[in-house]
Amino acid sequence: QVQLVESGGGSVHPGGSLRLSCAASGRFFEINAMGWFRLYPGKQREMVATIGRTGSTNYADSVKGRFTISRDNAKNTVYLQMNSLKPEDTAVYYCKAVDVIEGDYWGRGTQVTVSS
């Protein structure tokens, strides 16, 4: 079993920055891909950014140039640096980790609110 603990959410004005962190703990074989997804009310969860174990990244078009995903394999932690935040970035952000044997694990989510 893998536990994912997210932190770093909160409220910020448009143009501001936040940094999300997600640490994986518990029993797992090997964490492969990690990533961040977000959920808007009434919609399906959408991919924000993902990162492979070797550092390959993928971003949603809406966040390219503003968000940066990174990870520390020694700490089994993934980060999301969010700059130039917009009101449309307001959502609940979820961390996801893929164990090569056990599959997908999700965090409980952290709220990000961007408003003036």
Secondary structure as a PSIPRED ss2 file (coil, helix, strand):
# PSIPRED VFORMAT (PSIPRED V4.0)

   1 Q C   1.000  0.000  0.000
   2 V E   0.000  0.000  1.000
   3 Q E   0.000  0.000  1.000
   4 L E   0.000  0.000  1.000
   5 V E   0.000  0.000  1.000
   6 E E   0.000  0.000  1.000
   7 S E   0.000  0.000  1.000
   8 G C   1.000  0.000  0.000
   9 G C   1.000  0.000  0.000
  10 G E   0.000  0.000  1.000
  11 S E   0.000  0.000  1.000
  12 V E   0.000  0.000  1.000
  13 H C   1.000  0.000  0.000
  14 P C   1.000  0.000  0.000
  15 G C   1.000  0.000  0.000
  16 G C   1.000  0.000  0.000
  17 S C   1.000  0.000  0.000
  18 L E   0.000  0.000  1.000
  19 R E   0.000  0.000  1.000
  20 L E   0.000  0.000  1.000
  21 S E   0.000  0.000  1.000
  22 C E   0.000  0.000  1.000
  23 A E   0.000  0.000  1.000
  24 A E   0.000  0.000  1.000
  25 S E   0.000  0.000  1.000
  26 G E   0.000  0.000  1.000
  27 R C   1.000  0.000  0.000
  28 F C   1.000  0.000  0.000
  29 F C   1.000  0.000  0.000
  30 E C   1.000  0.000  0.000
  31 I E   0.000  0.000  1.000
  32 N E   0.000  0.000  1.000
  33 A E   0.000  0.000  1.000
  34 M E   0.000  0.000  1.000
  35 G E   0.000  0.000  1.000
  36 W E   0.000  0.000  1.000
  37 F E   0.000  0.000  1.000
  38 R E   0.000  0.000  1.000
  39 L E   0.000  0.000  1.000
  40 Y C   1.000  0.000  0.000
  41 P C   1.000  0.000  0.000
  42 G C   1.000  0.000  0.000
  43 K C   1.000  0.000  0.000
  44 Q C   1.000  0.000  0.000
  45 R C   1.000  0.000  0.000
  46 E E   0.000  0.000  1.000
  47 M E   0.000  0.000  1.000
  48 V E   0.000  0.000  1.000
  49 A E   0.000  0.000  1.000
  50 T E   0.000  0.000  1.000
  51 I E   0.000  0.000  1.000
  52 G C   1.000  0.000  0.000
  53 R C   1.000  0.000  0.000
  54 T C   1.000  0.000  0.000
  55 G C   1.000  0.000  0.000
  56 S C   1.000  0.000  0.000
  57 T E   0.000  0.000  1.000
  58 N E   0.000  0.000  1.000
  59 Y E   0.000  0.000  1.000
  60 A C   1.000  0.000  0.000
  61 D H   0.000  1.000  0.000
  62 S H   0.000  1.000  0.000
  63 V H   0.000  1.000  0.000
  64 K C   1.000  0.000  0.000
  65 G C   1.000  0.000  0.000
  66 R C   1.000  0.000  0.000
  67 F E   0.000  0.000  1.000
  68 T E   0.000  0.000  1.000
  69 I E   0.000  0.000  1.000
  70 S E   0.000  0.000  1.000
  71 R E   0.000  0.000  1.000
  72 D E   0.000  0.000  1.000
  73 N C   1.000  0.000  0.000
  74 A C   1.000  0.000  0.000
  75 K C   1.000  0.000  0.000
  76 N C   1.000  0.000  0.000
  77 T E   0.000  0.000  1.000
  78 V E   0.000  0.000  1.000
  79 Y E   0.000  0.000  1.000
  80 L E   0.000  0.000  1.000
  81 Q E   0.000  0.000  1.000
  82 M E   0.000  0.000  1.000
  83 N C   1.000  0.000  0.000
  84 S C   1.000  0.000  0.000
  85 L C   1.000  0.000  0.000
  86 K C   1.000  0.000  0.000
  87 P H   0.000  1.000  0.000
  88 E H   0.000  1.000  0.000
  89 D H   0.000  1.000  0.000
  90 T C   1.000  0.000  0.000
  91 A E   0.000  0.000  1.000
  92 V E   0.000  0.000  1.000
  93 Y E   0.000  0.000  1.000
  94 Y E   0.000  0.000  1.000
  95 C E   0.000  0.000  1.000
  96 K E   0.000  0.000  1.000
  97 A E   0.000  0.000  1.000
  98 V E   0.000  0.000  1.000
  99 D E   0.000  0.000  1.000
 100 V C   1.000  0.000  0.000
 101 I C   1.000  0.000  0.000
 102 E C   1.000  0.000  0.000
 103 G E   0.000  0.000  1.000
 104 D E   0.000  0.000  1.000
 105 Y E   0.000  0.000  1.000
 106 W E   0.000  0.000  1.000
 107 G C   1.000  0.000  0.000
 108 R C   1.000  0.000  0.000
 109 G C   1.000  0.000  0.000
 110 T E   0.000  0.000  1.000
 111 Q E   0.000  0.000  1.000
 112 V E   0.000  0.000  1.000
 113 T E   0.000  0.000  1.000
 114 V E   0.000  0.000  1.000
 115 S C   1.000  0.000  0.000
 116 S C   1.000  0.000  0.000
